[in-house]
Amino acid sequence: MQQLLDYIAILAFVVVYFVTRDIFMATAVLMGGVTLQVAAYWLLKKPIGNELKVTFWASMILGSMTLILRDETFIQWKPTIVNWLLAGSLAGGHLFAKTYLIKKMLGQVLKLPDAAWFVLTYGWTAGFFFAGSLNLWVAYNFSMDTWVTFRFVGLLSLNMLYLIITFTYLYSKGWLSEENLPDPQQAPADNSDPANTQTKN
């Protein structure tokens, strides 16, 4: 259910664009879809993560500028801004706050040494930065049809590739063994700790 919510807005954007060939209508649908996504999380009482918050505000601001100014460039920049903000958050969290944001998100699922969190942090930072840069290259060098296709298929494929690389790295280091997984008997106690409520934000 949660995975469906995560992709329904962009899927609706792609479908509406290819049905109507109207980027402005598709943008309006995207804005509505992201709004419904946030509302669904709120109604289901699920935590709204920082990535969704960034996506929501980027969609609202850049989508509004696209519709008001009738310039599709703004919505084409949205994936880049979201990816670069995520990259900046990961790197900035470590450089300035001396914390690994990925560890806050996955620390209840995996018990890893700081060396691993360091590699994951900067690996995903590089990945997000590359995805944002690649989006601009496609937007400025190819047709709108190609960009919309890349927006869904290309960026989704990149995320899947990053996940495969992440799991391959962890497996090669032997960090996916049972001793690195949380103890099921301790999980309820961990979830009751107020400090752990921030791991999904």
N, C-alpha and C positions, 0 to 999 in steps of 0.2 A: 504493500500500500504506500509506504513512504517513498520507495523508489519511483512509483508511478507519479506521485506528487512532484518529485524533483524534476521530472522531464516533461510533464504534461504541457507546461506553458510554452517551452521552446518547440515542442512537437506541434502544438496548435499554430504557432507562428509560421513554421515551415509549411504546414498543410494549407493554411489560408493564403500564404503567398503564392504557392504553385497553383492553387485553384483560381485565385482572382488576378494574379500578376500585379497586385497592388501592395507595394511595400508599406504604404501608410496604413492601410487597413490591417495588414499583418502586424504592424507595430502596435496598433491599438489593441489587437487581440492579445499580443504578448503582455502588454501592460495589465490588461484585465486578468490574464491567466496567472501572472505573478501575484496579483492582489488576491485572487482566489486561493492560491497556494498558501500564502501567509495566513489567510482567514481559516483555511482548513487545518493548518497546524495549531492555530489558536483554539479552534473548536474541539480538536482532538486532544488538546492539552499536551501537545508535544513541544519540546524546546525549539525555539527558532534560532538556528546557528548563525554565526557571523557571516558565513558565506551567503546564506539566503538573505540576510539583512543587506549586505552589499549589493547583491543581485537585484533586490527589490528597489532600493533607492536609485541605483544606476538605471534601471528600467524606467522608473517614474520620471527622473530628471532628463535623461537623454531621449526617452520616448516622447516626452512632452515637447522638447526642443525640435525633434524630428517632425512632429505633427504641426506645431505652430509655425515653424520656419519652412516647412515643406522641403526639408533637406535630409535625405537618407543617410548622410555621412555620420550624423550623430548616433543613430542606432547601430551603424556599422562599427563605431568605436566602442560600443558597450562591452563586448567580450574582452577587448584589450584592457579597458579600464578595470573591469572586475578581476581579470587575471593578474594585472600588475599590482592592484591593491592587495590581493592575496599574497603575492610574492613579497611585497613590501612589509606586510604584517608578519609573515614568518621570519624574514630576515631581521626586521626591526625589533621583534619580540626578543630575539636572542641578543642582538647587538646592544640594545638600550635597556631592556628589562631583565636581561640575563635569564630568560625563560624559554622553554621550547613549547610553542603553542601546539604542535603536533602531539607532544607528550600529554598535554592537558586533554586533548581529544581522545587519544588512544591509550592513555596510561592505565585505564581500567581493563583494557583488553590484552595488552602486551606489557611485560616487564622487561625493559631493555636498558642497557648501560647508556650513559650519556653520549658515548661515542656514536652509538647507533642513532640516537635522536638527532645528533648533530648532522650526520650524513642524510637522514631523512628530511630534516629541516631545509638544508641547502639544496638537496636534490629536488624537492618539490618547489623550492623557490626558483631554481633554474627552469624547471618544467613550466611553471606558471608564466614566467617571463617569456620563455620561448613561445608558448601558446599565444600570448598577447601579441607578440611581434609577428608571428605567422599570420594571425588574423588580419593585421593591417596590410601585410604583403598581398594576401588574397583579395582583400577589399579594394585595393588600389590598382591591382594588375589584372583582375578578371571581372567577368560580368556579374550582375546581381544574382542571376540564377546559380552561378558557381559559388558565390559567397554564401548564399542561403544554404546551399547543400553542405558546404564546408562548415557552416555554423553549427549544424546538427551532427552530421556524420564525422567530419574531420576532428572537431574538438572533442567529441565523445570518444572517438578512437584514440586520441592522444591520452585522454584520462585513463582509458583501459590499458594503454601501453605503460603509463606511469605506474599503475597498480601492479602490472605484471613484473616490471622492473623492481618495484619495492619488495614484492613477495620473493622474487628470485634472490635479491640481495640478502634479505633476512634469512631465507632458507640456506643460502650458501654459508652464512656465518653461524648457522646452527641455533638461531634465535627464535625459531618457531617450534621448539621442543616444549614438552609439557611443563617443564620447570619455568618457562617464560610466560605461561598462560596463568590467569588468575585462578586462585583456589575457589571452586564453587561454594564451599562452605563459608568463605569469608566475603563473598560478593554482597550479600544483604547488608553486612555491616559497613562495607565500603560505600554502598549506595546511600546509606543513611547519614554519611558524613557530609555536613553542609559544604565542606570545601570541594567535594566531588561534583556538586551540582553545576559547576562552571565548566566541566570538561566538554560539554556539547555546545557551548556558546562560542 
